[in-house]
């Protein structure tokens, strides 16, 4: 039981950041999906720095997104898109403080229940959690889709030709926030 509850982390902050960055790359999830994965990493005993590094590297250094970035954007813009998250990862040991995780111990009964009962309990727990997750996220996803569709349909294509100014950048940022776009278009 002490093996299970012991935090999984390296002594070196650099090793934690590097491990998180390498572990996050192949996950290929957007920033929204990286959050519950990060929460699970923390609950499993990973260090805060490893968790944040994985959450940064997954949407930023996904091989598909990197390939799209260098194919679709001019070289200086693509290089900047890679350099900024690398700089953030390099500064991560200074930006994220480690806290001692609170680990909840799981009591394991001496005699396991029969397989059928365990499968039913697992299925019940899965369905309960799926329902809770659906009730918490589905209304927000529908609202986001409706706002995005409303914005896309109400603003004409020529309406986005705003002058380059602080106000123009702010307007495009607000418009972009309303659109539910996939991870590659962050």
Secondary structure, 3 states (H helix, E strand, C coil): CHHHHCCECCCCHHHHHHHHHHHHHCCCCCHHHHHHHHHHHHHCCECHHHHHHHHHHHHHCCHHHHHHHHHHCCHHHHHHHHHHHHHHHHHHHHHCCCCCCCCCCCCCCCCCCCHHHHHHHHHHHHHHHHHHHHHHHHHHHHHHHHHHHHHHHHCCHHHHCCCCCHHHHHHHHHHHHHCCCCHHHC
